[in-house]
Amino acid sequence: MSTLPTREDPRLTPILSEGRVCTGVTSVRGRVFLSYPSADGPGVQVVEALPDGRRNPYPDAAWNRTNQPPDGAFVHVNGLRGGPDGRLWIVDSGTPQIGGKQVPGGARLIAVDPHDDRVERVYHLGEALHPTSYVDDVRFNGAIAYLSDVGMPGLVVLDLESGRLRRVLDGHPSTVGGPVVADGRVLRDPDGAEVRLHVDQLEVSPDGRWLYYQPASGGMSRIGTRWVDDPTVSADEVARRVERWCDTPSTGGTAIDNTGTIYLSDVDRRRILTVAPDGSVRTLVADPRLVWVDAMWLDAEARLWMPAAQLHLTAGLNGGRSAVDYPVHIYRMAVAAGPPVLDHSS
């Protein structure tokens, strides 16, 4: 069993409390947006968290309809973030659950303009996916977006200008997940089988030269972005360019600052770790309230937002039994540096 922290750290400030499992938080031009992955049942998937406590479906109620064809409605939102262009970018995994079949036309990267709250562009990802792919998260590097595939190990490279897609490191050992351990227990599906979450977290170095990535079970690798951005580079050559970067534990989410320091949640010991640009790993904060911190967000004021999602306590990852202790809290903490402009809105 892992040793869990017992003392609350005063540097953590509770910011939001949610009546559903919340795995994503981001801010765009002073507005705060949240994502609910339907891990505890169907419902609204993306909301704007208003200062008065209300939660407005975003971009509107129609996009948040359940059991609808994917044209104009979400299938299963897993990630969202403010991009460097000031838009809100939403990742639709394209399947109702990890291990499930892709809904035709469901896997998308959706760009919303917060100026008028309208969907500006939809990138369809299906041609770069397998039947049981599950698109998890996205990071940006100029006109390139990188997306992780938790369902089938591999990365998707998207040219945002042309819409062209390329799948890289398909089945490469660095993208393959092992057992995920949280609070001392291995994640299991309702049938009791171990859950494998393949390449999950990813970050881009502030200078755009490196793409860092790892499965949820840990073990971070990196590759020069030049090798994955160039469609003329062969799959074998891309594979040869992978470097093992550092040992990491089972992880819920990451963020990166403008110094190149990566923030990483240790879901087994309820800690946030930092990975320095030289690959050294240190503990930033440990707190009993950090129960499976998922997709973190570093805002322009150098504050790290941490959704304590309790994802490992949902029925799908806890042997068929939900043990989520509501409400689900989002915490915030000041850190030493702000976000890189390459991948972030201001």
C-alpha positions as CSV (number, residue, x, y, z in Angstrom):
1,M,0.0,0.0,0.0
2,S,1.1,3.5,-0.7
3,T,1.7,6.0,2.1
4,L,-0.8,8.9,1.8
5,P,-0.3,12.4,3.2
6,T,-2.2,13.2,6.3
7,R,-1.8,17.0,6.7
8,E,-3.5,19.6,4.5
9,D,-1.1,22.1,2.9
10,P,-2.2,25.7,3.4
11,R,-0.9,26.7,0.0
12,L,-3.8,24.9,-1.6
13,T,-7.0,27.0,-2.0
14,P,-10.3,25.3,-2.8
15,I,-11.7,27.3,-5.7
16,L,-14.7,25.3,-7.1
17,S,-16.9,22.4,-5.9
18,E,-18.8,20.2,-8.4
19,G,-21.6,17.8,-8.0
20,R,-20.1,15.6,-10.8
21,V,-16.7,14.2,-11.6
22,C,-14.8,17.0,-13.2
23,T,-11.5,16.2,-15.0
24,G,-10.7,19.4,-16.8
25,V,-10.4,23.1,-16.0
26,T,-9.2,25.9,-18.1
27,S,-9.4,29.7,-18.4
28,V,-9.8,31.9,-21.5
29,R,-9.8,35.7,-21.2
30,G,-10.9,35.5,-17.6
31,R,-13.6,33.0,-18.2
32,V,-13.4,29.5,-16.5
33,F,-14.5,26.4,-18.3
34,L,-14.9,22.8,-16.9
35,S,-15.3,19.4,-18.5
36,Y,-17.3,16.5,-17.1
37,P,-16.4,13.2,-18.7
38,S,-19.6,11.4,-17.9
39,A,-17.7,9.0,-15.7
40,D,-20.5,9.1,-13.1
41,G,-23.4,9.2,-15.6
42,P,-24.6,11.1,-18.7
43,G,-25.2,14.8,-18.6
44,V,-23.8,18.2,-19.6
45,Q,-20.2,17.7,-20.6
46,V,-18.7,21.2,-21.0
47,V,-19.8,24.3,-18.9
48,E,-18.7,27.8,-18.2
49,A,-18.3,28.3,-14.4
50,L,-19.9,31.7,-13.7
51,P,-18.8,33.8,-10.8
52,D,-22.3,33.5,-9.2
53,G,-22.0,29.8,-9.0
54,R,-24.1,28.9,-12.0
55,R,-22.9,26.4,-14.6
56,N,-23.9,27.2,-18.2
57,P,-23.7,24.5,-20.9
58,Y,-21.0,25.5,-23.3
59,P,-21.0,26.4,-26.1
60,D,-24.7,25.8,-25.8
61,A,-27.3,23.2,-24.7
62,A,-27.5,21.7,-28.1
63,W,-23.9,20.6,-28.1
64,N,-24.5,19.0,-24.7
65,R,-27.4,16.9,-25.7
66,T,-27.1,13.2,-24.8
67,N,-27.5,10.2,-27.1
68,Q,-27.4,12.3,-30.2
69,P,-25.6,11.8,-33.5
70,P,-22.2,13.5,-33.4
71,D,-23.1,16.2,-35.9
72,G,-23.5,19.2,-33.6
73,A,-23.3,17.3,-30.3
74,F,-20.6,15.9,-28.1
75,V,-20.1,12.1,-27.9
76,H,-17.7,12.1,-24.9
77,V,-15.6,15.1,-24.0
78,N,-12.4,14.2,-22.3
79,G,-10.3,17.3,-22.4
80,L,-10.4,21.0,-23.0
81,R,-7.9,23.9,-22.8
82,G,-7.4,27.5,-23.9
83,G,-5.1,27.5,-26.9
84,P,-2.5,30.1,-27.7
85,D,-4.9,31.7,-30.2
86,G,-7.4,32.6,-27.4
87,R,-9.9,29.9,-28.5
88,L,-11.4,27.2,-26.3
89,W,-10.3,23.8,-27.7
90,I,-12.4,20.7,-26.8
91,V,-11.3,17.1,-27.3
92,D,-14.1,14.7,-28.1
93,S,-12.8,11.1,-27.6
94,G,-15.4,9.8,-30.0
95,T,-16.4,6.8,-27.9
96,P,-18.6,6.7,-24.8
97,Q,-16.0,4.7,-22.9
98,I,-12.4,3.6,-22.9
99,G,-12.2,0.3,-24.8
100,G,-15.5,1.0,-26.6
101,K,-16.0,1.3,-30.4
102,Q,-15.5,4.7,-32.1
103,V,-18.8,6.4,-33.1
104,P,-18.4,7.3,-36.8
105,G,-17.6,11.0,-37.0
106,G,-17.4,11.3,-33.2
107,A,-13.7,11.8,-32.6
108,R,-13.0,15.5,-33.0
109,L,-11.0,18.5,-32.0
110,I,-13.5,21.4,-31.7
111,A,-12.5,25.1,-31.7
112,V,-14.8,27.6,-30.0
113,D,-14.4,31.4,-30.3
114,P,-15.2,32.9,-26.8
115,H,-15.9,36.2,-28.4
116,D,-19.2,35.0,-29.7
117,D,-19.4,31.5,-28.2
118,R,-19.7,29.9,-31.6
119,V,-18.0,26.7,-32.9
120,E,-15.5,28.0,-35.4
121,R,-14.0,24.8,-36.7
122,V,-14.3,21.1,-36.2
123,Y,-11.3,18.8,-37.0
124,H,-12.4,15.2,-37.6
125,L,-9.8,12.7,-36.4
126,G,-11.2,9.4,-37.5
127,E,-8.7,8.6,-40.3
128,A,-5.8,8.6,-37.8
129,L,-7.6,6.3,-35.3
130,H,-8.2,2.6,-34.6
131,P,-11.7,1.2,-34.0
132,T,-11.2,1.2,-30.2
133,S,-9.2,4.5,-30.0
134,Y,-10.0,7.0,-27.3
135,V,-8.7,10.5,-27.9
136,D,-7.6,11.9,-24.6
137,D,-5.8,15.3,-24.7
138,V,-4.2,17.9,-26.9
139,R,-1.2,20.3,-26.9
140,F,-0.2,22.9,-29.4
141,N,3.0,23.9,-31.2
142,G,2.4,26.7,-33.7
143,A,0.2,25.3,-36.5
144,I,0.6,21.8,-35.1
145,A,-1.6,20.0,-32.6
146,Y,-0.6,16.8,-30.8
147,L,-3.2,14.4,-29.5
148,S,-2.9,11.3,-27.3
149,D,-4.7,8.0,-27.8
150,V,-5.5,6.3,-24.5
151,G,-7.5,3.5,-26.1
152,M,-4.9,2.4,-28.6
153,P,-1.3,3.4,-28.0
154,G,-0.1,6.1,-30.3
155,L,-0.1,9.9,-31.0
156,V,-1.9,11.9,-33.6
157,V,-0.3,14.9,-35.3
158,L,-2.7,17.4,-36.8
159,D,-1.8,20.3,-39.1
160,L,-4.3,23.0,-38.0
161,E,-4.0,24.9,-41.3
162,S,-4.6,22.0,-43.7
163,G,-6.4,19.6,-41.5
164,R,-4.0,16.8,-42.5
165,L,-3.5,14.0,-39.9
166,R,-0.6,11.7,-39.2
167,R,-0.5,8.9,-36.7
168,V,3.0,8.3,-35.1
169,L,4.5,5.9,-32.6
170,D,1.6,3.6,-33.2
171,G,2.0,0.7,-30.7
172,H,5.5,1.9,-29.8
173,P,6.6,0.6,-26.3
174,S,6.8,4.2,-25.0
175,T,3.1,4.7,-25.6
176,V,1.9,1.4,-24.2
177,G,0.3,1.6,-20.7
178,G,0.8,-0.8,-17.8
179,P,-1.2,-1.3,-14.6
180,V,-2.3,2.1,-13.1
181,V,-2.1,2.3,-9.3
182,A,-4.0,4.9,-7.3
183,D,-4.2,5.1,-3.5
184,G,-2.4,1.7,-3.5
185,R,-4.9,-0.1,-5.7
186,V,-4.7,-1.2,-9.3
187,L,-7.5,0.2,-11.5
188,R,-10.0,-2.5,-12.6
189,D,-13.0,-2.4,-14.8
190,P,-16.5,-3.7,-13.8
191,D,-15.4,-7.2,-14.8
192,G,-12.4,-7.1,-12.6
193,A,-9.8,-6.8,-15.4
194,E,-6.9,-4.4,-15.1
195,V,-7.5,-1.1,-16.9
196,R,-4.7,-0.1,-19.2
197,L,-4.5,3.6,-20.1
198,H,-2.1,4.1,-23.0
199,V,-0.4,7.3,-24.0
200,D,-2.2,9.9,-21.9
201,Q,-0.3,13.0,-20.8
202,L,1.7,15.1,-23.2
203,E,3.5,18.5,-23.0
204,V,5.5,20.7,-25.4
205,S,8.7,22.4,-24.3
206,P,8.5,26.2,-24.3
207,D,10.8,26.5,-27.3
208,G,8.8,24.0,-29.3
209,R,11.7,21.6,-29.8
210,W,10.5,18.7,-27.6
211,L,7.3,16.7,-27.2
212,Y,7.1,14.9,-23.8
213,Y,4.6,12.1,-23.3
214,Q,3.7,9.1,-21.2
215,P,1.0,6.5,-20.5
216,A,-1.0,7.0,-17.4
217,S,1.0,4.2,-15.7
218,G,4.1,6.5,-15.9
219,G,7.5,6.4,-17.6
220,M,8.0,9.7,-19.5
221,S,9.6,9.8,-22.9
222,R,10.4,12.6,-25.3
223,I,11.0,13.1,-29.0
224,G,12.1,16.1,-31.0
225,T,9.1,17.7,-32.6
226,R,10.9,17.9,-35.9
227,W,10.6,14.1,-36.3
228,V,6.9,13.9,-35.7
229,D,6.0,17.2,-37.5
230,D,7.6,16.2,-40.8
231,P,5.3,13.8,-42.7
232,T,8.2,12.6,-44.9
233,V,10.0,11.0,-41.9
234,S,9.4,7.2,-41.8
235,A,7.8,5.4,-38.9
236,D,11.0,3.6,-38.2
237,E,13.0,6.8,-38.1
238,V,10.5,8.4,-35.7
239,A,10.7,5.3,-33.4
240,R,14.5,5.6,-33.4
241,R,14.3,9.2,-32.2
242,V,12.4,8.4,-29.0
243,E,14.3,9.1,-25.7
244,R,13.4,7.8,-22.3
245,W,13.2,11.0,-20.2
246,C,12.5,10.1,-16.6
247,D,10.7,7.6,-14.3
248,T,7.3,8.8,-13.2
249,P,4.5,7.2,-11.2
250,S,0.9,6.6,-12.2
251,T,-0.3,10.0,-13.3
252,G,-3.7,11.8,-13.7
253,G,-2.5,15.0,-15.4
254,T,0.3,17.3,-16.3
255,A,1.1,21.0,-17.0
256,I,4.3,22.8,-18.1
257,D,5.6,26.3,-17.2
258,N,7.7,28.8,-19.2
259,T,10.9,27.4,-17.7
260,G,10.2,24.0,-19.1
261,T,9.3,22.5,-15.6
262,I,6.6,19.9,-15.9
263,Y,4.0,19.5,-13.1
264,L,2.7,16.0,-12.7
265,S,0.1,14.4,-10.4
266,D,1.1,11.3,-8.6
267,V,-2.3,9.6,-8.1
268,D,-0.9,6.8,-5.9
269,R,0.5,9.2,-3.3
270,R,-1.7,12.2,-3.7
271,R,1.2,14.5,-4.7
272,I,2.1,17.0,-7.3
273,L,5.7,16.4,-8.6
274,T,7.9,18.6,-10.7
275,V,10.1,17.4,-13.5
276,A,12.9,19.9,-14.1
277,P,14.4,20.6,-17.6
278,D,17.3,18.3,-16.6
279,G,14.9,15.4,-15.8
280,S,15.2,15.5,-12.1
281,V,11.9,14.9,-10.1
282,R,10.9,16.6,-6.9
283,T,7.8,16.9,-4.8
284,L,6.0,20.2,-5.0
285,V,3.0,19.5,-2.7
286,A,1.4,16.5,-1.0
287,D,-2.1,16.7,0.5
288,P,-4.8,14.2,1.4
289,R,-7.3,16.3,-0.7
290,L,-5.4,15.7,-3.9
291,V,-7.5,12.6,-4.8
292,W,-6.6,11.8,-8.4
293,V,-5.7,15.2,-9.7
294,D,-6.5,15.1,-13.5
295,A,-5.8,17.6,-16.2
296,M,-4.1,20.6,-14.5
297,W,-4.1,24.2,-15.8
298,L,-1.5,26.8,-15.3
299,D,-2.9,30.3,-15.7
300,A,-1.4,33.6,-16.7
301,E,-1.0,34.6,-13.0
302,A,1.2,31.5,-12.3
303,R,-1.5,29.7,-10.5
304,L,-1.8,25.9,-10.9
305,W,-5.4,24.7,-11.0
306,M,-5.9,21.1,-9.9
307,P,-9.2,19.2,-10.3
308,A,-9.2,16.4,-7.7
309,A,-11.4,14.3,-9.9
310,Q,-11.5,11.0,-7.9
311,L,-11.5,9.3,-11.2
312,H,-10.2,6.0,-9.8
313,L,-13.3,5.8,-7.5
314,T,-15.8,5.8,-10.4
315,A,-17.5,2.6,-11.2
316,G,-15.7,2.1,-14.5
317,L,-12.2,2.1,-12.8
318,N,-13.2,0.7,-9.4
319,G,-14.5,-2.8,-10.2
320,G,-18.0,-1.6,-11.0
321,R,-18.6,0.2,-7.7
322,S,-18.6,4.0,-7.4
323,A,-17.0,5.3,-4.2
324,V,-16.8,9.0,-5.3
325,D,-17.1,11.3,-2.3
326,Y,-19.0,14.4,-3.6
327,P,-18.5,17.2,-4.1
328,V,-15.5,17.0,-6.3
329,H,-13.1,19.9,-5.6
330,I,-10.8,22.0,-7.7
331,Y,-7.8,23.5,-5.9
332,R,-5.4,26.3,-6.9
333,M,-1.9,27.0,-5.8
334,A,0.7,29.7,-6.7
335,V,3.8,28.4,-8.4
336,A,7.1,30.0,-9.4
337,A,6.5,30.6,-13.2
338,G,3.7,31.2,-15.6
339,P,2.7,29.2,-18.7
340,P,4.6,29.1,-22.1
341,V,3.0,31.3,-24.7
342,L,3.6,28.6,-27.3
343,D,0.7,26.4,-26.0
344,H,-1.3,28.7,-23.9
345,S,-3.8,31.6,-24.0
346,S,-3.0,34.6,-21.9
